[in-house]
Structures are given as C-alpha cells and as structure tokens.
Amino acid sequence: MTTYDAAIAGGGIIGLSVAYELAKTGRKVAVVDRGPLHGEAVSAAAGMLGAEAESHHGGAFFEMCKWSRGLYRSWAEELKDRSGVSIEYVPEGIIRAALDEADEAELLARAAWNSEAEWLSPEEIVRMEPEVASGELRGGYYFRHDHQVHPLRLATALRRACAALDVAFHEDRPVTSLLKEGNRVTGLQTSAGPIFAQQTIVAAGSWSSSLLSPHGIDLPVFPVKGQCYSVAPEKPLTRRTLFVQGCYLVPKMDGTIWVGATQEEAGYDKTPTVGAMAALHAKAVRLLPAMERARFVRTWAGLRPGTPDGLPWIGFVPGVDGLLVATGHYRNGILLAPATGRLVKELASGEPCSFPIDHCSPARSADGRGEIIRS
C-alpha cells in the first residue's frame, strides 16, 4: 500500500501549484482529479495578473495579490527551466478605461488606497493605444505592473514540472470522500479506491464544499460561470490588456485577442450562450471598434470557485488534523498561484508564512453569502 506525503484533491492551477511547491521539497505527492487535469476554472481565465485592475478596495487581500504578482517573473523563468514550456509572460500592463461618469468616479476613488495607479487622459490612452475609440473615453488608469500570462501554457508548464518531480497524477478519478481515522484525515477515497497520505489538501475549486461538508466542515464554495471568446484581427490592435466595466480584451502572442468574461451564478452549467457573447462583443467593440472586423476563433466557458466574502480559503482546517484547504480563489486563481503554492508548502512544513494570510484562514467567519463584485 502506497502512502503519499501529500494527496491533493483537485488538479487545476491551484492544485498543481501546490503539488509543484511541495514536490520541490522532496515530498512524495499525488494529485487526484475528477476529470482531466486543469479542465475547469482555467478555462474561464484569460491570464491577467490584475492585482490592481481587478481590486475594488485596499487591505490585506490587495497586498497579497500584489505580492503574488511580484513573484511571477522569476516563477515563469523557473517553470520554463523545469518544463521547457514558456507561459508567455507579457509585462505590458493593463489600461482600465472609463466610458461613463459613474465609472470614472469609481476609478478615481481608488487613488485613496492605490498610490501606484497612473491616471491617463483620453488623449494619453489613445497615444498609447491608437485603435481605442476616443469619443466616449473619460480617461482611465494605467496599471503598469499588472501583466499577463497564457493560462493554458501555465497549466501545461506546471504539469510537466510536476511530472519531472515525480508527482503522481490520478485523472478521471472522482474523489468521493475524505478518509478519516478519528479526528485525523488520512487521505482520499476515490472511485478507484483509497489514496492514503500524511497530509491531505483540498484544492477542488467549485467542488470543494461537496468534499468538506459531509464531514461537518462549513467552508462554502460555489461555481461562478465565466464565458469568453477569442478573435484573430488582421493586424495587432493593442499591445496592452484593455479593461472596461464588464469586459476585458487580452492580446496574446499568437495574434489573437481573448475577450471575457461573464460572471453568472448558474450552477454547474458551462454552456456558452449567444446572448452572453453578444453582450461581451458589444462592450469590446465600443472600446476597440476594429474588433468588429476580426475573424471569430472560438468561444468557451468555465467555472470559477466563489466564496461568500470573495476571499479564498487557505490553511489548516480548525479541529481536523492532517487537512489543509486551498480553494475559493474565484477570479484570482492564476494571479495567486505562486503565492498559494508557496504558502501551503510553508504551512505543511511548519514554516512561518512568507505573507500573512489570516484574512484567508478557514477559521474566519463565513456568515452570509456576500456579493460578487463585478468590474
């Protein structure tokens, strides 16, 4: 009978990041997923590292997002060295534009807690990105430190780096429950039998609550559907990621532009819909009119794991031995991947955390459902 040092329920970006960091310490690690690896939330991601562009207030979580963003450049190089795969780290920044008075006011209010943001006039935005429509622009912020990566290439790089460290992958193997002896979790019960481990990490995204709640662990996580599409313009239309309320446009190295994303509490339905695509496209064309002539490439949807207060669950579960959680990252799974991997590794090793995470602790109150903030 094989007993792993760590068994991880969930093979998305977060689960693979945790596996990677743990395996670098020499641990014997297994990753178990209900389907193929990285098949869920990553499919709703465009790869923005939008620590500033996607934040609506300051505080501990905002600082944590910036810290993780700062880890990315060296992490990208490390992953390429170990996997041979570039994650297409693009350090071009994000322009968050305002198209109406209310949006302008909301953006300007961010100056109170974000001193790094640089306000641009409509003319300055057009000088930086000449294809942007100037008629409705009221200005916007340039977040020069918010970069982007290719989410699918990141997933591939993590998987290959984990494989090189002898991480065991168990795909298409649903976890049916946690294994327990008394008050200690001893591994994962799967559809193909038990997987025993000294430490168990639940990183199952939108499916995390279904593993935790049968054991009386109330850490709610719910699916939020995100729909996206991509186009291939005849010529490059923007160097930088462009962001308006309810829509972002992310230029990729292959010449395509990814447009997203809806935020729908629609259960576990992942069906792309015409209405959602039309609404996104209308916003995209309003900002970048030449998008109307671009060749359509594809559309897709995925499920992001939301939480009642919008913060992830990261840490040991109080009153249960041998169990950590790393889930509920919602729109920030890509951004927080290097930080979460490092923090869970430190917790599992009994080391001090590199960054304070009390705001993400499973011990915090989860009363109330909270609201999803829509950008």
ROKEPA-606911 format. One record per residue (C-alpha): residue number from 0; residue in three letters; chain; z, y, x. Coordinates in steps of 0.25 Angstrom, whole numbers, always signed. Layout:
N
R   num   residuo   cadena      up   north    east
R   NUM       ALA        A       Z       Y       X
...
//
This chain:
375
R   num   residuo   cadena      up   north    east
R     0       MET        A      +0      +0      +0
R     1       THR        A      -4     +14      +6
R     2       THR        A      +5     +25      +5
R     3       TYR        A      +0     +39      +8
R     4       ASP        A      +8     +50     +14
R     5       ALA        A      +2     +59      +3
R     6       ALA        A      -6     +56     -10
R     7       ILE        A     -13     +67     -17
R     8       ALA        A     -18     +67     -31
R     9       GLY        A     -30     +76     -32
R    10       GLY        A     -42     +77     -23
R    11       GLY        A     -46     +91     -25
R    12       ILE        A     -46    +103     -15
R    13       ILE        A     -31    +104     -16
R    14       GLY        A     -28     +89     -15
R    15       LEU        A     -38     +87      -3
R    16       SER        A     -32    +100      +4
R    17       VAL        A     -18     +93      +3
R    18       ALA        A     -23     +80      +8
R    19       TYR        A     -30     +87     +19
R    20       GLU        A     -18     +94     +24
R    21       LEU        A      -9     +82     +22
R    22       ALA        A     -19     +73     +30
R    23       LYS        A     -19     +82     +41
R    24       THR        A      -4     +79     +44
R    25       GLY        A      -8     +64     +45
R    26       ARG        A      -3     +60     +31
R    27       LYS        A     -10     +49     +24
R    28       VAL        A     -16     +56     +12
R    29       ALA        A     -22     +51      -1
R    30       VAL        A     -30     +59     -11
R    31       VAL        A     -32     +54     -25
R    32       ASP        A     -41     +60     -36
R    33       ARG        A     -45     +57     -50
R    34       GLY        A     -59     +59     -47
R    35       PRO        A     -67     +63     -34
R    36       LEU        A     -60     +72     -25
R    37       HIS        A     -61     +87     -27
R    38       GLY        A     -68     +85     -41
R    39       GLU        A     -60     +95     -49
R    40       ALA        A     -55    +109     -46
R    41       VAL        A     -64    +111     -34
R    42       SER        A     -76    +110     -44
R    43       ALA        A     -71    +123     -50
R    44       ALA        A     -70    +130     -37
R    45       ALA        A     -79    +140     -30
R    46       GLY        A     -71    +140     -17
R    47       MET        A     -66    +154     -18
R    48       LEU        A     -53    +157      -9
R    49       GLY        A     -50    +168     -19
R    50       ALA        A     -35    +171     -15
R    51       GLU        A     -37    +186     -18
R    52       ALA        A     -49    +186     -28
R    53       GLU        A     -42    +176     -38
R    54       SER        A     -28    +181     -37
R    55       HIS        A     -23    +190     -48
R    56       HIS        A      -9    +193     -42
R    57       GLY        A      -1    +193     -29
R    58       GLY        A     +10    +184     -25
R    59       ALA        A     +13    +170     -19
R    60       PHE        A      +1    +163     -24
R    61       PHE        A      -8    +174     -20
R    62       GLU        A      -3    +174      -6
R    63       MET        A      -4    +159      -6
R    64       CYS        A     -19    +160     -10
R    65       LYS        A     -21    +169      +2
R    66       TRP        A     -14    +161     +11
R    67       SER        A     -23    +149      +8
R    68       ARG        A     -35    +157      +9
R    69       GLY        A     -31    +161     +23
R    70       LEU        A     -31    +146     +27
R    71       TYR        A     -45    +143     +22
R    72       ARG        A     -54    +147     +34
R    73       SER        A     -46    +138     +44
R    74       TRP        A     -45    +127     +34
R    75       ALA        A     -60    +128     +31
R    76       GLU        A     -63    +126     +46
R    77       GLU        A     -53    +115     +47
R    78       LEU        A     -59    +107     +35
R    79       LYS        A     -73    +109     +41
R    80       ASP        A     -68    +103     +55
R    81       ARG        A     -61     +91     +48
R    82       SER        A     -72     +89     +37
R    83       GLY        A     -85     +94     +43
R    84       VAL        A     -87    +102     +29
R    85       SER        A     -87    +117     +28
R    86       ILE        A     -80    +122     +16
R    87       GLU        A     -89    +135     +17
R    88       TYR        A     -78    +145     +19
R    89       VAL        A     -84    +158     +16
R    90       PRO        A     -76    +171     +19
R    91       GLU        A     -84    +181     +11
R    92       GLY        A     -73    +186      +2
R    93       ILE        A     -73    +188     -13
R    94       ILE        A     -77    +200     -21
R    95       ARG        A     -69    +201     -34
R    96       ALA        A     -76    +211     -43
R    97       ALA        A     -72    +219     -55
R    98       LEU        A     -82    +221     -67
R    99       ASP        A     -74    +228     -77
R   100       GLU        A     -62    +238     -77
R   101       ALA        A     -51    +227     -80
R   102       ASP        A     -55    +218     -69
R   103       GLU        A     -56    +230     -59
R   104       ALA        A     -41    +234     -63
R   105       GLU        A     -37    +219     -62
R   106       LEU        A     -43    +218     -48
R   107       LEU        A     -37    +232     -43
R   108       ALA        A     -23    +227     -47
R   109       ARG        A     -24    +216     -37
R   110       ALA        A     -23    +227     -26
R   111       ALA        A      -8    +227     -29
R   112       TRP        A      -6    +213     -23
R   113       ASN        A     -18    +210     -15
R   114       SER        A     -20    +220      -3
R   115       GLU        A     -31    +212      +3
R   116       ALA        A     -41    +215      -8
R   117       GLU        A     -52    +225      -5
R   118       TRP        A     -57    +233     -17
R   119       LEU        A     -72    +235     -18
R   120       SER        A     -80    +246     -26
R   121       PRO        A     -92    +241     -33
R   122       GLU        A    -101    +247     -22
R   123       GLU        A     -94    +239     -12
R   124       ILE        A     -95    +226     -19
R   125       VAL        A    -110    +228     -21
R   126       ARG        A    -111    +231      -6
R   127       MET        A    -104    +218      -2
R   128       GLU        A    -112    +210     -13
R   129       PRO        A    -125    +217     -17
R   130       GLU        A    -128    +207     -28
R   131       VAL        A    -116    +211     -36
R   132       ALA        A    -119    +219     -49
R   133       SER        A    -113    +233     -47
R   134       GLY        A    -114    +238     -61
R   135       GLU        A    -101    +232     -66
R   136       LEU        A     -93    +232     -53
R   137       ARG        A     -80    +239     -53
R   138       GLY        A     -76    +235     -39
R   139       GLY        A     -69    +223     -34
R   140       TYR        A     -60    +216     -23
R   141       TYR        A     -66    +210     -11
R   142       PHE        A     -57    +199      -6
R   143       ARG        A     -62    +197      +8
R   144       HIS        A     -52    +185     +11
R   145       ASP        A     -56    +177      -1
R   146       HIS        A     -66    +167      +4
R   147       GLN        A     -72    +155      -2
R   148       VAL        A     -76    +140      +1
R   149       HIS        A     -84    +129      -5
R   150       PRO        A     -75    +121     -13
R   151       LEU        A     -83    +108     -13
R   152       ARG        A     -85    +109      +2
R   153       LEU        A     -70    +111      +3
R   154       ALA        A     -67     +99      -5
R   155       THR        A     -77     +91      +4
R   156       ALA        A     -71     +96     +17
R   157       LEU        A     -57     +93     +12
R   158       ARG        A     -61     +79      +8
R   159       ARG        A     -67     +76     +21
R   160       ALA        A     -56     +82     +29
R   161       CYS        A     -46     +73     +21
R   162       ALA        A     -55     +61     +24
R   163       ALA        A     -55     +64     +39
R   164       LEU        A     -39     +64     +38
R   165       ASP        A     -40     +50     +31
R   166       VAL        A     -35     +55     +17
R   167       ALA        A     -38     +44      +7
R   168       PHE        A     -46     +48      -6
R   169       HIS        A     -44     +41     -19
R   170       GLU        A     -54     +47     -28
R   171       ASP        A     -57     +43     -43
R   172       ARG        A     -43     +38     -43
R   173       PRO        A     -35     +46     -54
R   174       VAL        A     -20     +47     -51
R   175       THR        A     -13     +42     -64
R   176       SER        A      +1     +46     -60
R   177       LEU        A     +11     +49     -49
R   178       LEU        A     +18     +37     -43
R   179       LYS        A     +33     +39     -43
R   180       GLU        A     +46     +32     -38
R   181       GLY        A     +58     +38     -44
R   182       ASN        A     +56     +53     -41
R   183       ARG        A     +46     +52     -30
R   184       VAL        A     +31     +52     -31
R   185       THR        A     +25     +41     -23
R   186       GLY        A     +10     +42     -25
R   187       LEU        A      -1     +42     -35
R   188       GLN        A      -4     +32     -46
R   189       THR        A     -19     +31     -47
R   190       SER        A     -29     +24     -56
R   191       ALA        A     -32     +14     -44
R   192       GLY        A     -17     +12     -40
R   193       PRO        A      -6     +19     -33
R   194       ILE        A      -7     +28     -21
R   195       PHE        A      +7     +30     -14
R   196       ALA        A     +11     +42      -6
R   197       GLN        A     +23     +48      +1
R   198       GLN        A     +19     +62      -5
R   199       THR        A     +10     +64     -18
R   200       ILE        A      +3     +77     -20
R   201       VAL        A      -3     +80     -34
R   202       ALA        A     -15     +89     -32
R   203       ALA        A     -23     +84     -44
R   204       GLY        A     -27     +98     -49
R   205       SER        A     -29     +99     -65
R   206       TRP        A     -24     +84     -66
R   207       SER        A     -11     +86     -58
R   208       SER        A      -2     +88     -71
R   209       SER        A      -6     +75     -76
R   210       LEU        A      +0     +68     -64
R   211       LEU        A     +12     +76     -63
R   212       SER        A     +17     +78     -78
R   213       PRO        A     +19     +63     -81
R   214       HIS        A     +30     +64     -70
R   215       GLY        A     +36     +76     -77
R   216       ILE        A     +30     +85     -67
R   217       ASP        A     +26     +98     -74
R   218       LEU        A     +16    +105     -65
R   219       PRO        A      +5    +109     -75
R   220       VAL        A      -9    +110     -70
R   221       PHE        A     -21    +111     -80
R   222       PRO        A     -36    +112     -78
R   223       VAL        A     -44    +125     -78
R   224       LYS        A     -59    +123     -79
R   225       GLY        A     -68    +131     -70
R   226       GLN        A     -83    +131     -71
R   227       CYS        A     -92    +136     -61
R   228       TYR        A    -107    +137     -58
R   229       SER        A    -116    +140     -46
R   230       VAL        A    -129    +147     -43
R   231       ALA        A    -139    +148     -32
R   232       PRO        A    -145    +162     -31
R   233       GLU        A    -158    +165     -24
R   234       LYS        A    -151    +173     -13
R   235       PRO        A    -136    +175     -10
R   236       LEU        A    -129    +184     -20
R   237       THR        A    -116    +186     -14
R   238       ARG        A    -108    +184      -1
R   239       ARG        A     -95    +184      -7
R   240       THR        A     -88    +178     -19
R   241       LEU        A     -89    +187     -31
R   242       PHE        A     -78    +187     -41
R   243       VAL        A     -77    +194     -55
R   244       GLN        A     -67    +191     -66
R   245       GLY        A     -70    +177     -71
R   246       CYS        A     -81    +173     -61
R   247       TYR        A     -83    +171     -46
R   248       LEU        A     -96    +169     -38
R   249       VAL        A     -95    +162     -25
R   250       PRO        A    -107    +161     -15
R   251       LYS        A    -108    +148      -8
R   252       MET        A    -114    +145      +6
R   253       ASP        A    -125    +137      -1
R   254       GLY        A    -130    +150      -8
R   255       THR        A    -124    +146     -22
R   256       ILE        A    -114    +155     -30
R   257       TRP        A    -103    +148     -37
R   258       VAL        A     -98    +155     -50
R   259       GLY        A     -85    +152     -57
R   260       ALA        A     -76    +149     -63
R   261       THR        A     -71    +148     -77
R   262       GLN        A     -56    +145     -80
R   263       GLU        A     -55    +136     -92
R   264       GLU        A     -43    +128     -97
R   265       ALA        A     -52    +117    -103
R   266       GLY        A     -44    +105     -99
R   267       TYR        A     -51     +95     -90
R   268       ASP        A     -65     +99     -95
R   269       LYS        A     -75    +102     -83
R   270       THR        A     -88    +104     -91
R   271       PRO        A     -96    +117     -87
R   272       THR        A    -100    +125     -99
R   273       VAL        A    -111    +135    -101
R   274       GLY        A    -102    +146    -106
R   275       ALA        A     -93    +146     -94
R   276       MET        A    -105    +146     -85
R   277       ALA        A    -112    +157     -93
R   278       ALA        A     -99    +166     -92
R   279       LEU        A     -97    +164     -77
R   280       HIS        A    -112    +167     -75
R   281       ALA        A    -111    +180     -83
R   282       LYS        A    -100    +185     -74
R   283       ALA        A    -107    +181     -62
R   284       VAL        A    -120    +188     -65
R   285       ARG        A    -112    +200     -69
R   286       LEU        A    -107    +201     -55
R   287       LEU        A    -119    +195     -48
R   288       PRO        A    -132    +197     -56
R   289       ALA        A    -141    +189     -47
R   290       MET        A    -133    +177     -51
R   291       GLU        A    -142    +177     -64
R   292       ARG        A    -154    +172     -55
R   293       ALA        A    -147    +162     -47
R   294       ARG        A    -150    +147     -49
R   295       PHE        A    -140    +139     -56
R   296       VAL        A    -134    +128     -48
R   297       ARG        A    -123    +121     -55
R   298       THR        A    -110    +122     -64
R   299       TRP        A     -97    +115     -63
R   300       ALA        A     -82    +115     -67
R   301       GLY        A     -69    +110     -62
R   302       LEU        A     -54    +110     -66
R   303       ARG        A     -44    +119     -59
R   304       PRO        A     -30    +116     -60
R   305       GLY        A     -22    +127     -66
R   306       THR        A      -7    +129     -68
R   307       PRO        A      +2    +137     -77
R   308       ASP        A      +5    +148     -67
R   309       GLY        A      -8    +148     -60
R   310       LEU        A      -1    +142     -47
R   311       PRO        A      -3    +129     -40
R   312       TRP        A      +8    +118     -39
R   313       ILE        A     +10    +115     -25
R   314       GLY        A     +22    +108     -19
R   315       PHE        A     +32     +97     -22
R   316       VAL        A     +36     +93     -36
R   317       PRO        A     +51     +96     -38
R   318       GLY        A     +59     +84     -41
R   319       VAL        A     +48     +74     -37
R   320       ASP        A     +47     +68     -23
R   321       GLY        A     +34     +66     -16
R   322       LEU        A     +26     +74     -25
R   323       LEU        A     +18     +87     -22
R   324       VAL        A      +8     +95     -30
R   325       ALA        A      -4    +104     -26
R   326       THR        A     -11    +107     -39
R   327       GLY        A     -14    +118     -49
R   328       HIS        A     -22    +127     -39
R   329       TYR        A     -31    +132     -51
R   330       ARG        A     -42    +141     -44
R   331       ASN        A     -35    +141     -31
R   332       GLY        A     -37    +127     -26
R   333       ILE        A     -48    +130     -16
R   334       LEU        A     -40    +142     -11
R   335       LEU        A     -27    +135     -10
R   336       ALA        A     -32    +122      -4
R   337       PRO        A     -28    +124     +11
R   338       ALA        A     -14    +130      +7
R   339       THR        A     -11    +119      -3
R   340       GLY        A     -15    +108      +7
R   341       ARG        A      -6    +115     +18
R   342       LEU        A      +6    +117      +8
R   343       VAL        A      +6    +103      +3
R   344       LYS        A      +5     +98     +17
R   345       GLU        A     +17    +106     +21
R   346       LEU        A     +25    +102      +9
R   347       ALA        A     +22     +88     +11
R   348       SER        A     +26     +89     +25
R   349       GLY        A     +39     +96     +22
R   350       GLU        A     +34    +108     +30
R   351       PRO        A     +36    +123     +26
R   352       CYS        A     +25    +128     +17
R   353       SER        A     +15    +138     +24
R   354       PHE        A     +15    +146     +12
R   355       PRO        A     +26    +148      +1
R   356       ILE        A     +22    +140     -12
R   357       ASP        A     +34    +142     -21
R   358       HIS        A     +24    +148     -31
R   359       CYS        A     +16    +135     -31
R   360       SER        A     +29    +126     -32
R   361       PRO        A     +29    +115     -42
R   362       ALA        A     +44    +120     -44
R   363       ARG        A     +39    +133     -50
R   364       SER        A     +39    +135     -65
R   365       ALA        A     +27    +131     -73
R   366       ASP        A     +31    +136     -87
R   367       GLY        A     +20    +142     -95
R   368       ARG        A      +5    +140     -94
R   369       GLY        A      +1    +153     -87
R   370       GLU        A     -13    +158     -87
R   371       ILE        A     -25    +156     -79
R   372       ILE        A     -29    +169     -72
R   373       ARG        A     -44    +172     -74
R   374       SER        A     -51    +180     -63
//
